[in-house]
Amino acid sequence: MYHLPELTPSVNIRRIAVLTSGGDAPGMNAAIRAVARAALHQGIDVLGIQRGYSGLVEADIRPLTSPLVGNILQRGGTLLKSDRCEEFHKPAVRWQGYEHLREMEVDGLVVIGGDGSLAGARQFAAETNFPLVVLPATIDNDIEGSDETIGFDTAANTGLDAIDRIRDTANSHQRLFLVEVMGRDSGFLATEVGIAGGAEMILVPEQAIDLDRVSESLKQGDSSARPSSRIIVVAEGRKPGRTQRLAQALTERGFNPQVCILGHIQRGGNPSARDRVLASCLGAVAVKVLQAGQGGCLLGVENRHLVQRPLADLGERLPLDPALLELAQLIQQ
Ligand code: ADP
């Protein structure tokens, strides 16, 4: 469980808006529900902005009521829909979004999304000074300023379930499997799934694949101490086809790898208890942060405490600790 911050209301907030942006993550619905319910309980109107920043710039905004956010806590995806909005990179377009909020007499905004959405929110807040709170929601878990992100735990468990199943077949046929998990720039998901699933090797996007090292390590496994199955977890990386290229290269070196690409199944599904609790706490506290007049921040988790970090202080995405990969390597055989 989390320690919640003590926040004293100091601003009269009458209406807030909430949006989900970027890649969807299981638990976004739980966060929307918590924002809406926490606000409505205090007589604050809540508006739901559809399709992330696209809905903000197009004024696709509708009132949220308590029944509308009922029965969504347990569902993956997002009631409000999500989108990637290229136009939001333009200052004039962001300003248009700001004007829509002013026209609708919105006093505060909650943005639920990943590192791209955070970057957009930071620009928007810097230019308009509009009070907003960002809640970290991404299966990548790579947001600086938060130890945890909404959706990561569920996605890791989905990936783990797949690996456990693949392991059965890999064991039965003494096969080598390359299992591709999501993660274009960040290897947190691959590392979590790889350690939890006992992968023989974990290949993250932060490091180029060293083919000699991979095949050397696999040859070691071909000795008398050969394990009955081998699973390499590969993060997808930025350039599509990373795992297929690796499989091809390994085939040329005499191995017989099977490829399994988990793809989008990792994004969907019912959020885990942990993601629901995280999203619920972050959503409810976001409203208090706005009421305390402390917008312009990311609300995240540090050492089990919900903490606010000023958006202006946040830098690039959270780096993966290479010691985790060394640990995984150490216990692989
Ligand atoms: P995620 O939030 O899951 O990381 P994206 O990286 O696709 O997803 O970002 C979501 C959206 O945030 C983008 O489609 C864009 O509208 C907005 N965004 C991302 N980076 C910036 C930026 N530097 N400036 C303004 N808006 C941005």
Residues whose N, C-alpha, C, O or C-beta is under 5 A from the ligand:
A	BS01	ADP	S21 G22 G23 Y53 D83 R84 C85 E86 F88 H89 G113 G114 D115 G116 S117 L118 A119 G120 Q123
